[in-house]
Amino acid sequence: MSERLIRTELPPHDAESARRGGAYLVGVVHPATSTAEVEAHLDELAALADTAGFDEAGRAVLSLRRIQAATFVGRGQADDVGVMARGLGAELIAVDEDLTPAQVRNLEAATELPVVDRAGLIIDIFAQHARSREARTQVELASLQYLLPRLAGRWTHLSRQVGGGPGGTKGEGEKQIELDRRIVRRRIDVLRRELARVEVSRRVRRRRRQLPTAAIVGYTNVGKSSLFNAMAHGTVKVEDQLFATLDPTVRRIDLGQRGALLLKDTVGFIRKLPHHLVASFRSTFEESAESDLIVLVADPTHPAGAEQLETARRVLVESGLGELPRLLVFNKIDKLPFDALLELSQRDPNALLVSARSGAGIDRLVEVLADRLLGETLVETFKIPHDRGDLLADARRQGHVEACEADDGMISFTLRASARVLDAFQIRIDELRPRGRA
């Protein structure tokens, strides 16, 4: 084995893995990184490959002093990777870096295997998990933006020329790649317009929400959906895979006389999230931006848990969510021994420790959310016209109606709720008549 490969290793082999395609994983050690860091990143790349439908056929960690414009890694390193990957029966080479279209093409020529970079693998996973029309539109847009500069050289038909009239009277025509690019650009424009309409509709729905809202965010696969289900008694799909959730889900949590709040489950963050995906999922991220509180979930049992938490915090800032009120929650504490729990609570005394699986700490988490979002419960009496039963129905949804009487064409009721809900309700009644409060 060439010294250009710092290390290569083979994964355990079993009959089940033989039924799926194999991906050969490649990580690169830069002067500012260490081999241990790259190995941890390759573990995450292996999880991405698994989610995309590939088993790890093997991996290599390459030493790189400077990036090569043509192949990213050195040509000799590329040859070594190709030999190893083909020898292990790999069907794909996955590189834990963002590559240019030219680098992908040159690496494929050198290794004689299809090559995908980190961004391409993540986009493929998003495409597999997209269920709603909005998510499919977002993923298609991101995929086409990723594909557009990579059209050249992907298929042999792209080099032929079409058009031109009989006898050459209309010139030599245009290359098929130019037609394909035009088709892709037109489709991108259509998708952008469609998403713009979706964003308008989503904003309208958000404005109609009267209840305070908390958004659950965090690194992918830290247990956000499990936590969401435990708190809201929901049925959001939970899988031990990266990016199992793409569509934001909103559920109401009723807290009796204290009122109610809304809880959102959102798409997970990840290191080096492709900018095409961030741009395409802008409306999804705006769901978090419109929240009153960010519930930042972390997994203290993961070997790279600290790095994942830092990545999540950085993505929040980059997404414009850094200034929102935030509550740190450590999930999966059922997997930690007592001394680790004690250390965690001492290191982050303001964080909450919970387990979505066992239910430990869930009641306390809901209580803290109620304190942060609903505050002190107050009582106010209102009068509304008898034909405005919709206002009374809203009052029942947002708080607790303790008394209700009809008299002289008016409905008088007492509402127990947070100061925020009472103030918002008073504004709505003031819009009906100046002296709305009894």
C-alpha positions in Angstrom: 0.0 0.0 0.0 1.3 3.4 -0.9 2.4 5.8 1.8 0.1 8.3 0.3 -2.7 6.4 2.1 -2.3 7.0 5.8 -4.6 4.2 6.6 -7.1 1.9 5.0 -9.4 -0.6 6.6 -12.1 -3.1 5.8 -15.5 -3.3 7.5 -17.0 -6.5 9.0 -18.6 -8.6 6.2 -21.9 -10.4 6.5 -24.5 -11.9 4.2 -26.9 -8.9 4.7 -24.3 -6.4 3.6 -23.6 -8.4 0.5 -27.1 -7.7 -0.7 -26.6 -3.9 -0.8 -24.2 -1.9 -2.9 -20.8 -1.0 -1.4 -19.3 2.5 -1.0 -15.6 3.1 -0.5 -15.2 6.1 1.8 -12.4 8.6 1.4 -11.3 11.2 4.0 -8.6 13.8 3.7 -6.2 15.0 6.4 -5.4 18.7 5.8 -2.6 20.5 7.7 -5.3 22.0 10.0 -6.9 18.6 10.8 -5.9 15.4 12.5 -6.3 11.8 11.5 -8.6 11.2 14.5 -10.9 14.0 13.3 -11.1 12.7 9.8 -11.8 9.2 11.1 -14.8 10.6 13.1 -16.0 12.4 10.0 -15.8 9.2 8.0 -17.9 7.5 10.6 -20.6 10.1 9.8 -20.0 9.6 6.1 -20.6 5.9 6.6 -23.9 6.7 8.3 -24.8 8.9 5.4 -23.9 6.1 2.9 -26.0 3.7 4.9 -29.0 6.0 4.8 -28.5 6.4 1.0 -28.6 2.6 0.6 -24.8 1.7 0.6 -22.8 -0.4 2.9 -19.2 0.5 3.7 -16.9 -1.5 1.5 -13.8 0.1 3.0 -12.2 3.4 3.8 -9.0 5.3 3.3 -7.6 8.3 5.0 -5.3 10.4 2.7 -2.7 12.9 3.6 -2.9 16.1 1.5 -0.6 19.1 1.8 -2.4 21.1 -0.8 -5.5 20.6 -2.9 -5.0 19.6 -6.5 -7.2 21.6 -8.9 -7.8 18.7 -11.3 -8.4 15.8 -8.9 -8.5 17.4 -5.4 -6.1 14.6 -4.2 -2.9 13.7 -5.9 -3.1 11.6 -9.0 -1.2 8.8 -7.4 -3.6 8.8 -4.4 -6.5 8.7 -6.8 -5.0 5.6 -8.5 -4.5 3.9 -5.2 -8.1 4.6 -4.1 -9.4 3.2 -7.4 -7.3 0.0 -7.0 -8.5 -0.6 -3.5 -12.1 0.3 -4.2 -12.4 -2.0 -7.2 -10.6 -4.8 -5.4 -13.2 -4.6 -2.6 -16.0 -4.7 -5.1 -17.2 -1.2 -4.3 -19.8 0.3 -6.6 -19.2 3.9 -5.5 -16.5 6.1 -4.1 -17.8 8.7 -1.6 -15.4 11.6 -0.7 -16.0 13.5 2.5 -15.3 16.8 0.8 -17.1 19.2 -1.6 -15.7 18.6 -5.0 -15.9 20.7 -8.2 -17.6 19.1 -11.3 -14.2 18.8 -13.0 -12.7 17.1 -9.9 -15.5 14.6 -9.9 -15.1 13.8 -13.6 -11.3 13.4 -13.3 -11.6 11.2 -10.2 -14.0 9.0 -12.0 -11.6 8.7 -14.9 -8.7 7.9 -12.5 -10.6 5.4 -10.3 -12.9 3.9 -13.0 -15.8 4.2 -10.6 -18.6 6.6 -10.0 -17.6 9.4 -7.5 -19.9 11.3 -5.2 -18.9 14.1 -2.9 -20.5 14.8 0.5 -23.0 17.3 -0.8 -24.2 15.0 -3.5 -24.7 12.2 -1.0 -26.7 14.4 1.3 -28.9 15.6 -1.6 -29.5 12.0 -2.6 -30.7 11.2 0.9 -33.0 14.2 1.0 -34.4 13.0 -2.3 -35.1 9.6 -0.9 -36.8 10.9 2.2 -38.9 13.7 0.7 -42.6 12.9 1.1 -44.7 16.0 0.9 -45.0 18.1 -2.3 -43.1 20.9 -0.7 -40.2 18.7 0.4 -40.0 17.1 -3.1 -40.0 20.5 -4.7 -37.3 21.8 -2.4 -35.1 18.7 -3.0 -35.6 18.8 -6.8 -34.5 22.4 -6.8 -31.4 21.6 -4.8 -30.6 18.6 -7.0 -30.9 20.6 -10.2 -28.7 23.4 -8.8 -26.2 20.8 -7.9 -26.5 19.0 -11.2 -26.3 22.1 -13.6 -22.6 22.7 -13.5 -22.0 18.9 -13.6 -23.8 18.1 -16.9 -20.7 18.2 -19.0 -19.2 14.7 -19.4 -22.0 12.9 -17.5 -23.5 11.3 -20.6 -22.0 10.7 -24.0 -25.0 12.2 -25.9 -24.2 15.6 -24.5 -21.5 16.1 -27.0 -23.6 15.7 -30.1 -25.1 18.7 -31.9 -28.7 19.1 -32.8 -30.6 21.6 -34.9 -29.5 23.1 -38.1 -31.7 23.1 -41.2 -31.5 20.9 -44.3 -28.3 21.4 -46.1 -26.9 23.4 -43.2 -29.0 26.5 -44.0 -29.5 27.1 -40.3 -26.0 26.7 -39.1 -24.4 23.9 -37.2 -27.1 24.0 -34.5 -26.4 23.8 -30.8 -24.9 21.1 -28.6 -27.2 18.8 -26.7 -25.6 19.9 -23.5 -26.7 23.5 -24.2 -30.2 22.3 -24.7 -30.1 20.2 -21.5 -28.8 23.2 -19.5 -31.6 25.4 -20.9 -34.1 22.8 -19.8 -32.6 22.5 -16.4 -32.5 26.3 -15.9 -36.2 26.6 -17.0 -37.1 23.9 -14.5 -35.2 25.7 -11.8 -37.1 28.9 -12.5 -40.4 27.0 -12.3 -39.5 25.4 -9.0 -38.4 28.7 -7.5 -41.7 30.3 -8.4 -43.5 27.3 -6.9 -41.5 27.6 -3.6 -42.2 31.3 -3.5 -45.9 30.6 -3.5 -45.4 28.0 -0.8 -43.5 30.5 1.3 -46.3 33.0 1.0 -48.8 30.4 2.1 -46.7 29.3 5.0 -46.3 32.9 6.2 -50.1 33.3 6.1 -50.6 30.2 8.2 -47.9 31.3 10.7 -49.6 34.7 11.1 -52.9 32.9 11.9 -51.3 31.0 14.8 -52.1 32.7 18.1 -50.3 30.4 20.4 -46.6 30.7 21.4 -44.4 28.3 19.6 -41.2 26.3 20.4 -39.1 24.7 17.6 -37.1 21.6 18.3 -33.8 21.8 16.4 -30.4 20.1 16.5 -28.0 17.9 14.7 -29.5 15.1 12.7 -30.3 11.9 14.5 -30.0 13.3 18.1 -33.6 12.2 18.8 -35.6 15.3 17.9 -38.6 13.4 16.5 -38.6 11.0 19.4 -38.6 13.9 21.8 -41.3 15.6 19.8 -43.5 12.5 20.0 -42.9 12.1 23.8 -43.9 15.7 24.5 -46.8 16.1 22.0 -48.0 12.5 22.0 -47.4 12.6 18.3 -46.8 9.9 15.6 -43.9 11.5 13.7 -41.9 8.8 11.9 -38.8 7.9 13.9 -35.9 6.0 12.4 -32.3 5.4 13.4 -31.2 7.2 10.2 -29.9 10.6 9.3 -32.5 13.1 7.9 -35.6 10.9 8.7 -37.5 14.1 9.1 -37.6 16.7 6.3 -41.1 18.3 6.6 -41.7 20.5 9.7 -44.5 19.1 11.8 -46.5 21.3 14.3 -48.5 19.9 17.2 -50.5 21.6 20.0 -49.7 20.8 23.6 -52.6 21.5 26.0 -51.6 22.5 29.5 -55.0 22.8 31.2 -55.6 26.1 32.9 -52.3 27.4 31.8 -53.4 27.4 28.2 -51.6 25.8 25.2 -48.5 26.1 23.1 -47.3 24.8 19.7 -44.3 22.5 19.2 -42.5 22.1 15.9 -40.3 19.2 14.8 -37.8 20.4 12.2 -35.1 19.1 9.7 -31.8 18.2 11.3 -28.5 20.0 10.9 -25.3 18.5 9.8 -21.7 19.4 9.2 -21.1 21.0 5.8 -24.8 21.2 4.9 -24.8 21.9 1.2 -25.7 25.5 0.5 -28.1 24.5 -2.2 -30.1 22.6 0.4 -30.0 25.5 2.8 -31.3 27.8 0.1 -34.0 25.4 -1.1 -35.2 24.7 2.4 -35.4 28.4 3.4 -39.1 28.2 4.1 -38.6 25.2 6.3 -35.9 27.0 8.3 -38.2 30.0 8.5 -40.5 27.8 10.6 -37.9 27.9 13.3 -37.2 31.6 12.7 -40.9 32.4 13.5 -40.8 30.5 16.8 -40.7 32.1 20.2 -38.2 29.6 21.6 -35.6 27.3 20.2 -35.2 23.9 21.9 -31.7 22.9 21.0 -31.4 19.1 21.4 -28.0 17.4 21.8 -26.8 13.8 22.1 -24.2 13.5 24.9 -23.8 9.8 24.2 -22.4 10.4 20.7 -18.5 10.3 20.4 -18.7 13.6 18.5 -21.5 15.1 20.5 -19.6 18.3 21.4 -18.7 18.9 17.8 -22.3 18.2 16.7 -23.6 20.7 19.3 -21.2 23.3 18.1 -22.2 22.7 14.5 -25.9 23.1 15.4 -25.1 26.4 17.2 -23.2 27.6 14.2 -26.0 26.7 11.8 -28.4 28.6 14.0 -26.3 31.7 13.7 -25.8 31.3 10.0 -29.5 30.8 9.5 -30.3 34.0 11.4 -31.7 32.2 14.4 -28.8 33.0 16.8 -30.6 35.8 18.6 -33.8 33.8 19.4 -34.3 32.6 23.0 -32.8 29.1 23.4 -33.2 26.2 25.7 -30.5 23.5 25.7 -31.7 19.9 26.2 -29.5 16.8 26.4 -31.4 13.7 25.2 -30.7 10.0 25.6 -29.6 10.2 29.2 -30.9 6.7 29.7 -27.6 5.6 28.0 -25.3 7.4 30.4 -24.0 6.2 33.8 -24.6 8.3 36.9 -21.1 9.8 37.0 -21.5 11.0 33.4 -24.9 12.5 34.2 -23.4 14.3 37.2 -20.6 15.7 35.1 -23.0 16.8 32.4 -25.3 18.7 34.8 -22.3 20.4 36.4 -20.9 21.5 33.0 -24.2 22.8 31.7 -26.3 23.7 34.8 -29.0 25.5 32.8 -29.5 22.5 30.4 -32.3 20.0 30.9 -31.5 16.3 30.9 -34.1 14.1 29.4 -34.7 10.7 27.7 -37.4 10.5 25.0 -37.1 6.7 25.2 -37.7 6.3 28.9 -39.7 9.5 29.5 -37.3 10.8 32.1 -37.4 14.6 32.4 -40.1 15.0 29.8 -42.7 16.4 32.3 -40.1 18.9 33.6 -39.2 19.9 30.0 -42.9 20.7 29.2 -43.2 22.6 32.5 -40.1 24.7 31.6 -41.6 25.4 28.2 -44.8 26.5 29.8 -42.9 28.9 32.1 -40.8 30.3 29.3 -43.7 30.7 26.8 -46.9 31.1 28.8 -45.6 32.8 31.9 -48.0 33.6 34.8 -51.6 32.5 34.3 -54.1 35.4 34.5 -57.9 35.7 34.4 -59.8 38.2 32.3 -63.5 38.7 31.4 -64.6 39.5 27.9 -67.8 40.4 26.0 -68.3 39.5 22.4 -71.4 39.7 20.1 -73.5 36.5 20.1 -72.7 35.9 16.4 -69.0 35.7 17.0 -68.8 32.2 18.2 -65.5 31.8 16.4 -63.9 34.1 19.0 -65.3 31.9 21.8 -64.0 28.8 20.1 -60.5 30.5 19.8 -60.6 31.3 23.5 -61.3 27.7 24.3 -58.3 26.6 22.1 -55.9 29.1 23.6 -56.8 29.0 27.3 -59.5 27.8 29.7 -63.0 29.3 29.6 -64.3 29.2 33.2 -67.6 30.9 32.8 -69.8 31.7 29.9 -73.2 33.6 29.9 -75.4 35.0 27.2 -77.3 38.3 27.8 -78.8 41.0 25.7 -77.2 39.8 22.4 -73.8 39.5 24.0 -71.7 36.6 25.3 -69.8 37.2 28.5 -67.0 34.8 29.4 -64.0 34.5 31.7 -60.8 33.3 30.2 -57.8 32.0 32.1 -54.6 32.1 30.1 -51.2 33.7 29.8 -50.8 37.5 29.7 -49.7 37.1 26.1 -52.9 35.3 25.0 -55.1 37.7 26.9 -53.4 40.7 25.4 -53.8 39.3 21.8 -57.4 38.4 22.5 -58.1 41.9 23.7 -56.7 43.4 20.5 -59.1 41.2 18.5 -62.1 42.3 20.5 -61.0 46.0 20.3 -61.2 45.6 16.6 -64.9 44.8 17.0 -65.8 47.7 19.3 -63.7 50.2 21.2 -64.9 49.2 24.6 -64.5 45.5 24.3 -63.5 44.7 27.8 -66.2 44.3 30.4 
